[in-house]
Amino acid sequence: MKAEQVVQRARDLVVTFFQDQGISRVSLEELNFDYSRDEWSITIGYDRNWNDASQFGDSYRIYKQLTLDSEGDLIRIQNIDDL
């Protein structure tokens, strides 16, 4: 897969898995291809709003690192504490 396709695939996966958690502003943070493992590592960031208080600014940034194989299949999703 090309980089653009991998980024779109990663964004789609994050939205699919976490959409019920009030996420917004989903964006690419980092992208890397590991030639020795034939894997993509993509860090996606998004804002999470936990409750109705979010309309008053009660949200925070979450980072997920996704690992996809060269065909775009998901291998893992990991939490990233801070970039």
N, C-alpha and C positions, 0 to 999 in steps of 0.2 A: 504494500500500500504506500501511496505517496503521503508526505507529511500532512498536507491539507486534509486528506481523507482520514488520517489517523486522528487528527485534532477534532474533526467533526464527529467521528465515531466516539471518542472519549467524552465529548460534551453531551452527546445523545445518551450515553450510558449513565452519566451522572444525573442528568435530568430524569431519566427513567427510574433510577433507583431511589432518588432522594426528593422527587417532586412533591410528595406528600408532607414534607418537612418545611414548607414555606421558603424554598430557596429562590434567589434572584441574583442578577448580575453574574451569571456564569461566564467565566473567562479562562483562557489559557494563561498559565503562569510559566511553565517550563516544558521543554520537549527535548528528548534525547533518544537516539537509536544506538543500541548496544550490538555491534556487529558480531561479537563473539557469542552472544546468546540469541541473536536474531530476534530481538525484542525491542519494542518501543516503551519508553517511560514518559508518561505525560502527567504533569501536575495541573489540575484544574482547581480554580478558586471560585467560591460563591459566597453570597451572604445568606445567612440563615436567620429567619424570624420565627421565634418560638411561640409567640402568643399575640394577642390583640394589642399589647403594648408596643409592638413593633412599629406601629404608625407614629410612635413618638421617638423613634430612633433606637429601639431595643433590639438591635441585630448585631451580629458579629461575623467575621470572615472565617470560612472553613476552607481547608486545603485537602484535596484527595490526590494521591498518586496512583495512577492506573498503569498497569503493565499489560500490554497487548502483544500478541505474537505478530509475526510479519504479515499474517493474513487478516489481522484486525480482531482476532478472537481474544476475549478477556481472560487473562491469567489471574490477576489479583487487583484488589483495591485496598489501599492502605491510607490511614490517617497521617497527615503531616502536621506536626504541632505548630510550626512557625517557619516562615521563609526568611 
